[in-house]
Amino acid sequence: MTQPEQQTPVTSRRSVAKAALVGLGAPLAMADPAAAAPQESDRYARGFATLRRISGERGAETVRSLQDIAPDLGRFIVEFAFGDIYSRPGLDPQQRQLVTIGALTAQGDTAPQLDFHIDAALRVGVRPAEVVEALIHIVPFMGFPRALNAIGVARKVFADRGVTFEPSVQKDPRDRYERGIENLRRIDGEHGIDVVESLNDIAPDLGRHLVEFAFGDVYHRPWLSPQRRQLVTVGALTAFGDTAPQLRVHIGAALNVGLTPAQVVEALIHTVSYAGFPRVLNAVTVAREVFEDH
């Protein structure tokens, strides 16, 4: 591996990219800036800087671990996921990690990636209580098993980082259905009420559970803001797939609680790295319809 070139007083973007590539143990052909188009070098340098900012050395280790079997996969992670997507200004780093946690938890069987991104969430300033709350929030959409598995990952990350906090316990003596209807109307509007009433002729208890548990218990918890809850929800529903009716309701809810259309679209774009283009394209189609309705 060649020694770093002497730098001129004004460091070029190309030399920054080369330093990043060599530091990751990239192949010599990639490390040579003459062998890569300038725009590719810029994307790699930008992506590597973003990756290191949110993950410390863990991201570099992940990319380096691919050099013996799929070095281009490591390059795609740096250039696309972090150079193209994470570097976009539409969401802040905390919001991006919450979307990611929602998407990964929804898919299940993603413990290594959840470990990485829960750690990244803490690094960028998401509070431990917010991480736990995001996982609790997943239950009405994806069920208890996936939330329980994700909580197990969070416990490990907290232990590894020496994080301690006082777990939040809900205390509200009001009737669950009453507070659930109040939250449902505020978040989903009358469309949410219509969904519940549509169950009266076949499964009225399902409608009652939806109001009492999803909105009376889970949404009522104050430890995650309404905007952040909807970012977790949109990431989760998009990654899970085949959820167009529910996405329609919750993209509308995202607008109702103060997220902008641009932020909703950015959350969908962000999910590409974790769920792929087909599911995100389907979700964008739903978003277009919701925006037109609003």
Short mmCIF file of the C-alpha atoms (twelve columns), coordinates in Angstrom:
data_MODEL
# 
_entry.id   MODEL 
# 
loop_
_atom_site.group_PDB 
_atom_site.id 
_atom_site.type_symbol 
_atom_site.label_atom_id 
_atom_site.label_alt_id 
_atom_site.label_comp_id 
_atom_site.label_asym_id 
_atom_site.label_seq_id 
_atom_site.Cartn_x 
_atom_site.Cartn_y 
_atom_site.Cartn_z 
_atom_site.pdbx_PDB_model_num 
ATOM 1   C CA . MET A 1   0.000   0.000   0.000   1 
ATOM 2   C CA . THR A 2   1.502   3.303   -1.061  1 
ATOM 3   C CA . GLN A 3   2.336   6.066   1.370   1 
ATOM 4   C CA . PRO A 4   -0.031  9.051   1.422   1 
ATOM 5   C CA . GLU A 5   0.981   11.749  -1.037  1 
ATOM 6   C CA . GLN A 6   2.333   15.059  0.214   1 
ATOM 7   C CA . GLN A 7   -0.534  17.530  0.489   1 
ATOM 8   C CA . THR A 8   -0.543  21.006  -0.896  1 
ATOM 9   C CA . PRO A 9   -1.695  23.760  1.489   1 
ATOM 10  C CA . VAL A 10  -5.189  23.428  0.052   1 
ATOM 11  C CA . THR A 11  -6.227  19.782  0.429   1 
ATOM 12  C CA . SER A 12  -8.104  18.560  -2.642  1 
ATOM 13  C CA . ARG A 13  -11.338 16.605  -2.363  1 
ATOM 14  C CA . ARG A 14  -9.679  13.859  -4.394  1 
ATOM 15  C CA . SER A 15  -6.910  13.399  -1.823  1 
ATOM 16  C CA . VAL A 16  -9.503  13.269  0.993   1 
ATOM 17  C CA . ALA A 17  -11.276 10.473  -0.861  1 
ATOM 18  C CA . LYS A 18  -8.018  8.585   -1.327  1 
ATOM 19  C CA . ALA A 19  -7.204  8.847   2.377   1 
ATOM 20  C CA . ALA A 20  -10.621 7.471   3.263   1 
ATOM 21  C CA . LEU A 21  -10.247 4.570   0.828   1 
ATOM 22  C CA . VAL A 22  -6.759  3.625   1.981   1 
ATOM 23  C CA . GLY A 23  -7.824  3.914   5.620   1 
ATOM 24  C CA . LEU A 24  -10.562 1.360   4.997   1 
ATOM 25  C CA . GLY A 25  -8.182  -1.094  3.389   1 
ATOM 26  C CA . ALA A 26  -9.727  -0.625  -0.052  1 
ATOM 27  C CA . PRO A 27  -8.158  -2.324  -3.081  1 
ATOM 28  C CA . LEU A 28  -5.302  -0.372  -4.641  1 
ATOM 29  C CA . ALA A 29  -7.272  0.221   -7.823  1 
ATOM 30  C CA . MET A 30  -9.979  1.945   -5.788  1 
ATOM 31  C CA . ALA A 31  -7.433  3.750   -3.621  1 
ATOM 32  C CA . ASP A 32  -5.814  5.301   -6.679  1 
ATOM 33  C CA . PRO A 33  -7.775  8.492   -7.416  1 
ATOM 34  C CA . ALA A 34  -6.752  8.242   -11.063 1 
ATOM 35  C CA . ALA A 35  -8.689  4.973   -11.298 1 
ATOM 36  C CA . ALA A 36  -11.939 6.431   -10.031 1 
ATOM 37  C CA . ALA A 37  -14.125 9.142   -11.477 1 
ATOM 38  C CA . PRO A 38  -13.960 12.373  -9.424  1 
ATOM 39  C CA . GLN A 39  -17.639 12.192  -8.571  1 
ATOM 40  C CA . GLU A 40  -17.187 8.657   -7.187  1 
ATOM 41  C CA . SER A 41  -14.307 9.818   -5.019  1 
ATOM 42  C CA . ASP A 42  -16.424 12.680  -3.732  1 
ATOM 43  C CA . ARG A 43  -19.310 10.337  -2.888  1 
ATOM 44  C CA . TYR A 44  -17.010 7.935   -1.062  1 
ATOM 45  C CA . ALA A 45  -15.319 10.665  0.953   1 
ATOM 46  C CA . ARG A 46  -18.674 12.209  1.865   1 
ATOM 47  C CA . GLY A 47  -20.170 8.825   2.741   1 
ATOM 48  C CA . PHE A 48  -17.215 7.693   4.808   1 
ATOM 49  C CA . ALA A 49  -17.209 10.944  6.780   1 
ATOM 50  C CA . THR A 50  -20.940 10.557  7.458   1 
ATOM 51  C CA . LEU A 51  -20.560 6.886   8.391   1 
ATOM 52  C CA . ARG A 52  -17.799 7.664   10.864  1 
ATOM 53  C CA . ARG A 53  -19.735 10.585  12.337  1 
ATOM 54  C CA . ILE A 54  -22.744 8.440   13.266  1 
ATOM 55  C CA . SER A 55  -21.020 5.122   14.040  1 
ATOM 56  C CA . GLY A 56  -17.459 5.849   15.112  1 
ATOM 57  C CA . GLU A 57  -15.135 3.062   13.982  1 
ATOM 58  C CA . ARG A 58  -17.880 0.420   13.796  1 
ATOM 59  C CA . GLY A 59  -18.877 1.454   10.297  1 
ATOM 60  C CA . ALA A 60  -15.307 1.327   9.045   1 
ATOM 61  C CA . GLU A 61  -14.922 -2.146  10.546  1 
ATOM 62  C CA . THR A 62  -18.092 -3.323  8.772   1 
ATOM 63  C CA . VAL A 63  -16.860 -2.077  5.409   1 
ATOM 64  C CA . ARG A 64  -13.373 -3.491  5.999   1 
ATOM 65  C CA . SER A 65  -14.850 -6.902  6.846   1 
ATOM 66  C CA . LEU A 66  -16.218 -7.147  3.290   1 
ATOM 67  C CA . GLN A 67  -12.883 -6.646  1.529   1 
ATOM 68  C CA . ASP A 68  -12.140 -10.381 1.210   1 
ATOM 69  C CA . ILE A 69  -15.488 -11.354 -0.287  1 
ATOM 70  C CA . ALA A 70  -17.541 -8.379  -1.565  1 
ATOM 71  C CA . PRO A 71  -15.520 -5.145  -1.569  1 
ATOM 72  C CA . ASP A 72  -17.950 -3.480  -3.953  1 
ATOM 73  C CA . LEU A 73  -20.758 -4.114  -1.444  1 
ATOM 74  C CA . GLY A 74  -18.756 -2.175  1.114   1 
ATOM 75  C CA . ARG A 75  -18.227 0.598   -1.410  1 
ATOM 76  C CA . PHE A 76  -21.973 0.722   -2.165  1 
ATOM 77  C CA . ILE A 77  -22.740 1.013   1.556   1 
ATOM 78  C CA . VAL A 78  -20.395 3.979   1.853   1 
ATOM 79  C CA . GLU A 79  -21.254 5.718   -1.414  1 
ATOM 80  C CA . PHE A 80  -24.998 5.104   -1.628  1 
ATOM 81  C CA . ALA A 81  -26.349 4.574   1.890   1 
ATOM 82  C CA . PHE A 82  -24.148 7.182   3.542   1 
ATOM 83  C CA . GLY A 83  -22.795 9.325   0.706   1 
ATOM 84  C CA . ASP A 84  -26.090 9.735   -1.138  1 
ATOM 85  C CA . ILE A 85  -28.863 9.066   1.395   1 
ATOM 86  C CA . TYR A 86  -27.616 9.916   4.880   1 
ATOM 87  C CA . SER A 87  -25.986 13.101  3.579   1 
ATOM 88  C CA . ARG A 88  -29.314 14.507  2.377   1 
ATOM 89  C CA . PRO A 89  -30.575 17.468  4.454   1 
ATOM 90  C CA . GLY A 90  -34.258 16.489  4.696   1 
ATOM 91  C CA . LEU A 91  -34.063 14.789  8.119   1 
ATOM 92  C CA . ASP A 92  -31.676 15.277  11.011  1 
ATOM 93  C CA . PRO A 93  -29.474 12.374  12.220  1 
ATOM 94  C CA . GLN A 94  -31.777 11.553  15.151  1 
ATOM 95  C CA . GLN A 95  -34.835 11.372  12.901  1 
ATOM 96  C CA . ARG A 96  -32.958 9.143   10.450  1 
ATOM 97  C CA . GLN A 97  -31.987 6.682   13.166  1 
ATOM 98  C CA . LEU A 98  -35.578 6.469   14.401  1 
ATOM 99  C CA . VAL A 99  -36.807 5.725   10.868  1 
ATOM 100 C CA . THR A 100 -34.071 3.087   10.618  1 
ATOM 101 C CA . ILE A 101 -34.955 1.474   13.949  1 
ATOM 102 C CA . GLY A 102 -38.593 1.291   12.850  1 
ATOM 103 C CA . ALA A 103 -37.681 -0.274  9.505   1 
ATOM 104 C CA . LEU A 104 -35.276 -2.844  10.958  1 
ATOM 105 C CA . THR A 105 -37.558 -3.878  13.824  1 
ATOM 106 C CA . ALA A 106 -40.471 -4.313  11.425  1 
ATOM 107 C CA . GLN A 107 -38.539 -6.737  9.253   1 
ATOM 108 C CA . GLY A 108 -37.362 -8.979  12.074  1 
ATOM 109 C CA . ASP A 109 -34.196 -11.109 11.934  1 
ATOM 110 C CA . THR A 110 -32.037 -7.977  11.852  1 
ATOM 111 C CA . ALA A 111 -30.323 -8.146  15.250  1 
ATOM 112 C CA . PRO A 112 -26.797 -7.255  14.011  1 
ATOM 113 C CA . GLN A 113 -28.091 -4.248  12.094  1 
ATOM 114 C CA . LEU A 114 -30.319 -3.159  14.991  1 
ATOM 115 C CA . ASP A 115 -27.325 -3.390  17.322  1 
ATOM 116 C CA . PHE A 116 -25.378 -1.104  14.971  1 
ATOM 117 C CA . HIS A 117 -28.177 1.436   14.552  1 
ATOM 118 C CA . ILE A 118 -29.346 1.562   18.166  1 
ATOM 119 C CA . ASP A 119 -25.720 2.313   19.012  1 
ATOM 120 C CA . ALA A 120 -25.689 4.966   16.257  1 
ATOM 121 C CA . ALA A 121 -28.932 6.447   17.613  1 
ATOM 122 C CA . LEU A 122 -27.310 6.942   21.016  1 
ATOM 123 C CA . ARG A 123 -24.229 8.456   19.368  1 
ATOM 124 C CA . VAL A 124 -26.280 11.110  17.566  1 
ATOM 125 C CA . GLY A 125 -28.246 12.054  20.667  1 
ATOM 126 C CA . VAL A 126 -31.393 9.924   20.742  1 
ATOM 127 C CA . ARG A 127 -32.129 9.308   24.419  1 
ATOM 128 C CA . PRO A 128 -32.255 5.688   25.690  1 
ATOM 129 C CA . ALA A 129 -35.872 6.190   26.759  1 
ATOM 130 C CA . GLU A 130 -36.719 7.269   23.196  1 
ATOM 131 C CA . VAL A 131 -35.070 4.157   21.750  1 
ATOM 132 C CA . VAL A 132 -37.138 1.946   24.055  1 
ATOM 133 C CA . GLU A 133 -40.268 3.941   23.301  1 
ATOM 134 C CA . ALA A 134 -39.751 3.505   19.558  1 
ATOM 135 C CA . LEU A 135 -39.609 -0.269  20.079  1 
ATOM 136 C CA . ILE A 136 -42.738 -0.271  22.251  1 
ATOM 137 C CA . HIS A 137 -44.438 1.806   19.571  1 
ATOM 138 C CA . ILE A 138 -43.829 -0.965  17.019  1 
ATOM 139 C CA . VAL A 139 -46.090 -3.453  18.866  1 
ATOM 140 C CA . PRO A 140 -49.486 -2.378  17.421  1 
ATOM 141 C CA . PHE A 141 -48.053 -2.606  13.909  1 
ATOM 142 C CA . MET A 142 -45.709 -5.599  14.015  1 
ATOM 143 C CA . GLY A 143 -46.617 -7.521  17.169  1 
ATOM 144 C CA . PHE A 144 -44.933 -8.401  20.435  1 
ATOM 145 C CA . PRO A 145 -42.314 -10.947 19.216  1 
ATOM 146 C CA . ARG A 146 -40.420 -8.499  17.001  1 
ATOM 147 C CA . ALA A 147 -40.586 -5.785  19.649  1 
ATOM 148 C CA . LEU A 148 -39.348 -8.203  22.317  1 
ATOM 149 C CA . ASN A 149 -36.436 -9.297  20.122  1 
ATOM 150 C CA . ALA A 150 -35.525 -5.675  19.481  1 
ATOM 151 C CA . ILE A 151 -35.707 -4.859  23.190  1 
ATOM 152 C CA . GLY A 152 -33.205 -7.661  23.767  1 
ATOM 153 C CA . VAL A 153 -30.837 -5.984  21.307  1 
ATOM 154 C CA . ALA A 154 -31.327 -2.605  22.981  1 
ATOM 155 C CA . ARG A 155 -30.536 -4.137  26.376  1 
ATOM 156 C CA . LYS A 156 -27.228 -5.457  24.976  1 
ATOM 157 C CA . VAL A 157 -26.302 -2.118  23.395  1 
ATOM 158 C CA . PHE A 158 -27.076 -0.245  26.614  1 
ATOM 159 C CA . ALA A 159 -24.940 -2.709  28.596  1 
ATOM 160 C CA . ASP A 160 -22.059 -2.444  26.118  1 
ATOM 161 C CA . ARG A 161 -22.135 1.344   26.369  1 
ATOM 162 C CA . GLY A 162 -22.701 1.442   30.138  1 
ATOM 163 C CA . VAL A 163 -26.020 3.233   29.653  1 
ATOM 164 C CA . THR A 164 -28.420 3.340   32.583  1 
ATOM 165 C CA . PHE A 165 -31.765 5.119   32.800  1 
ATOM 166 C CA . GLU A 166 -35.020 4.970   34.714  1 
ATOM 167 C CA . PRO A 167 -37.594 3.017   32.658  1 
ATOM 168 C CA . SER A 168 -40.786 4.909   31.934  1 
ATOM 169 C CA . VAL A 169 -44.014 3.573   33.456  1 
ATOM 170 C CA . GLN A 170 -47.377 4.823   32.256  1 
ATOM 171 C CA . LYS A 171 -49.725 6.186   34.893  1 
ATOM 172 C CA . ASP A 172 -53.019 7.627   33.740  1 
ATOM 173 C CA . PRO A 173 -56.251 6.783   35.593  1 
ATOM 174 C CA . ARG A 174 -58.536 7.916   32.770  1 
ATOM 175 C CA . ASP A 175 -60.662 5.465   30.801  1 
ATOM 176 C CA . ARG A 176 -58.529 3.811   28.095  1 
ATOM 177 C CA . TYR A 177 -61.194 4.070   25.406  1 
ATOM 178 C CA . GLU A 178 -61.821 7.728   26.158  1 
ATOM 179 C CA . ARG A 179 -58.188 8.718   25.877  1 
ATOM 180 C CA . GLY A 180 -57.756 6.413   22.870  1 
ATOM 181 C CA . ILE A 181 -60.553 8.086   20.895  1 
ATOM 182 C CA . GLU A 182 -59.091 11.465  21.803  1 
ATOM 183 C CA . ASN A 183 -55.646 10.452  20.493  1 
ATOM 184 C CA . LEU A 184 -57.069 8.718   17.428  1 
ATOM 185 C CA . ARG A 185 -59.022 11.810  16.402  1 
ATOM 186 C CA . ARG A 186 -56.052 14.118  16.996  1 
ATOM 187 C CA . ILE A 187 -53.562 11.951  15.108  1 
ATOM 188 C CA . ASP A 188 -55.544 10.259  12.340  1 
ATOM 189 C CA . GLY A 189 -58.507 12.611  12.093  1 
ATOM 190 C CA . GLU A 190 -61.974 11.417  11.169  1 
ATOM 191 C CA . HIS A 191 -60.516 8.809   8.837   1 
ATOM 192 C CA . GLY A 192 -59.280 6.925   11.902  1 
ATOM 193 C CA . ILE A 193 -62.750 7.001   13.417  1 
ATOM 194 C CA . ASP A 194 -64.142 5.667   10.122  1 
ATOM 195 C CA . VAL A 195 -61.743 2.705   10.282  1 
ATOM 196 C CA . VAL A 196 -62.946 1.788   13.777  1 
ATOM 197 C CA . GLU A 197 -66.610 2.172   12.878  1 
ATOM 198 C CA . SER A 198 -66.153 0.016   9.761   1 
ATOM 199 C CA . LEU A 199 -65.496 -2.940  12.075  1 
ATOM 200 C CA . ASN A 200 -68.779 -2.663  13.972  1 
ATOM 201 C CA . ASP A 201 -70.625 -5.152  11.763  1 
ATOM 202 C CA . ILE A 202 -67.981 -7.900  11.907  1 
ATOM 203 C CA . ALA A 203 -65.390 -7.405  14.672  1 
ATOM 204 C CA . PRO A 204 -66.390 -4.595  17.041  1 
ATOM 205 C CA . ASP A 205 -64.003 -5.871  19.712  1 
ATOM 206 C CA . LEU A 206 -61.125 -5.492  17.258  1 
ATOM 207 C CA . GLY A 207 -62.088 -1.846  16.862  1 
ATOM 208 C CA . ARG A 208 -62.245 -1.445  20.628  1 
ATOM 209 C CA . HIS A 209 -58.792 -3.024  21.059  1 
ATOM 210 C CA . LEU A 210 -57.451 -0.726  18.362  1 
ATOM 211 C CA . VAL A 211 -58.732 2.323   20.228  1 
ATOM 212 C CA . GLU A 212 -57.826 1.185   23.747  1 
ATOM 213 C CA . PHE A 213 -54.461 -0.432  23.149  1 
ATOM 214 C CA . ALA A 214 -52.926 1.255   20.085  1 
ATOM 215 C CA . PHE A 215 -54.168 4.776   20.878  1 
ATOM 216 C CA . GLY A 216 -55.199 4.643   24.529  1 
ATOM 217 C CA . ASP A 217 -52.086 2.842   25.751  1 
ATOM 218 C CA . VAL A 218 -49.239 3.104   23.223  1 
ATOM 219 C CA . TYR A 219 -49.805 6.385   21.407  1 
ATOM 220 C CA . HIS A 220 -50.758 7.998   24.704  1 
ATOM 221 C CA . ARG A 221 -47.283 7.516   26.161  1 
ATOM 222 C CA . PRO A 222 -45.478 10.890  26.328  1 
ATOM 223 C CA . TRP A 223 -41.858 9.723   25.954  1 
ATOM 224 C CA . LEU A 224 -41.669 10.069  22.180  1 
ATOM 225 C CA . SER A 225 -42.998 13.102  20.325  1 
ATOM 226 C CA . PRO A 226 -45.918 12.661  17.895  1 
ATOM 227 C CA . GLN A 227 -43.663 13.563  14.957  1 
ATOM 228 C CA . ARG A 228 -41.070 10.971  15.928  1 
ATOM 229 C CA . ARG A 229 -43.752 8.332   16.454  1 
ATOM 230 C CA . GLN A 230 -44.982 8.854   12.914  1 
ATOM 231 C CA . LEU A 231 -41.448 8.642   11.511  1 
ATOM 232 C CA . VAL A 232 -41.028 5.280   13.267  1 
ATOM 233 C CA . THR A 233 -44.437 4.193   11.956  1 
ATOM 234 C CA . VAL A 234 -43.790 5.230   8.361   1 
ATOM 235 C CA . GLY A 235 -40.393 3.505   8.366   1 
ATOM 236 C CA . ALA A 236 -41.883 0.336   9.838   1 
ATOM 237 C CA . LEU A 237 -44.916 0.109   7.547   1 
ATOM 238 C CA . THR A 238 -42.818 0.829   4.459   1 
ATOM 239 C CA . ALA A 239 -40.228 -1.806  5.328   1 
ATOM 240 C CA . PHE A 240 -42.848 -4.408  6.223   1 
ATOM 241 C CA . GLY A 241 -44.518 -4.077  2.833   1 
ATOM 242 C CA . ASP A 242 -48.082 -4.759  1.640   1 
ATOM 243 C CA . THR A 243 -49.448 -2.081  3.981   1 
ATOM 244 C CA . ALA A 244 -50.843 0.518   1.560   1 
ATOM 245 C CA . PRO A 245 -54.122 1.133   3.465   1 
ATOM 246 C CA . GLN A 246 -52.291 1.569   6.763   1 
ATOM 247 C CA . LEU A 247 -49.588 3.724   5.165   1 
ATOM 248 C CA . ARG A 248 -52.311 5.940   3.743   1 
ATOM 249 C CA . VAL A 249 -53.688 6.527   7.239   1 
ATOM 250 C CA . HIS A 250 -50.309 7.089   8.853   1 
ATOM 251 C CA . ILE A 251 -48.818 9.309   6.173   1 
ATOM 252 C CA . GLY A 252 -51.922 11.425  6.665   1 
ATOM 253 C CA . ALA A 253 -51.301 11.263  10.409  1 
ATOM 254 C CA . ALA A 254 -47.709 12.387  9.868   1 
ATOM 255 C CA . LEU A 255 -49.028 15.520  8.185   1 
ATOM 256 C CA . ASN A 256 -51.617 16.001  10.930  1 
ATOM 257 C CA . VAL A 257 -48.952 16.059  13.671  1 
ATOM 258 C CA . GLY A 258 -46.721 18.549  11.889  1 
ATOM 259 C CA . LEU A 259 -44.367 16.676  9.572   1 
ATOM 260 C CA . THR A 260 -44.057 18.243  6.136   1 
ATOM 261 C CA . PRO A 261 -44.580 16.360  2.862   1 
ATOM 262 C CA . ALA A 262 -40.859 16.797  2.200   1 
ATOM 263 C CA . GLN A 263 -40.007 15.094  5.503   1 
ATOM 264 C CA . VAL A 264 -42.369 12.211  4.755   1 
ATOM 265 C CA . VAL A 265 -40.779 11.699  1.341   1 
ATOM 266 C CA . GLU A 266 -37.331 11.894  2.905   1 
ATOM 267 C CA . ALA A 267 -38.286 9.163   5.393   1 
ATOM 268 C CA . LEU A 268 -39.348 6.984   2.475   1 
ATOM 269 C CA . ILE A 269 -36.144 7.638   0.534   1 
ATOM 270 C CA . HIS A 270 -34.142 6.866   3.669   1 
ATOM 271 C CA . THR A 271 -35.820 3.452   3.943   1 
ATOM 272 C CA . VAL A 272 -34.456 2.320   0.562   1 
ATOM 273 C CA . SER A 273 -31.171 1.175   2.120   1 
ATOM 274 C CA . TYR A 274 -33.037 -1.099  4.548   1 
ATOM 275 C CA . ALA A 275 -36.080 -2.302  2.577   1 
ATOM 276 C CA . GLY A 276 -35.184 -1.851  -1.089  1 
ATOM 277 C CA . PHE A 277 -36.655 0.128   -3.951  1 
ATOM 278 C CA . PRO A 278 -39.890 -1.858  -4.635  1 
ATOM 279 C CA . ARG A 279 -41.409 -1.287  -1.192  1 
ATOM 280 C CA . VAL A 280 -40.348 2.342   -1.158  1 
ATOM 281 C CA . LEU A 281 -41.747 2.935   -4.653  1 
ATOM 282 C CA . ASN A 282 -45.074 1.488   -3.487  1 
ATOM 283 C CA . ALA A 283 -45.005 3.762   -0.442  1 
ATOM 284 C CA . VAL A 284 -44.233 6.823   -2.578  1 
ATOM 285 C CA . THR A 285 -47.311 6.056   -4.673  1 
ATOM 286 C CA . VAL A 286 -49.393 6.072   -1.481  1 
ATOM 287 C CA . ALA A 287 -47.766 9.318   -0.348  1 
ATOM 288 C CA . ARG A 288 -48.623 10.995  -3.641  1 
ATOM 289 C CA . GLU A 289 -52.296 10.086  -3.175  1 
ATOM 290 C CA . VAL A 290 -52.326 11.361  0.413   1 
ATOM 291 C CA . PHE A 291 -50.683 14.652  -0.544  1 
ATOM 292 C CA . GLU A 292 -53.268 15.170  -3.297  1 
ATOM 293 C CA . ASP A 293 -56.094 14.477  -0.826  1 
ATOM 294 C CA . HIS A 294 -54.656 17.006  1.631   1 
# 
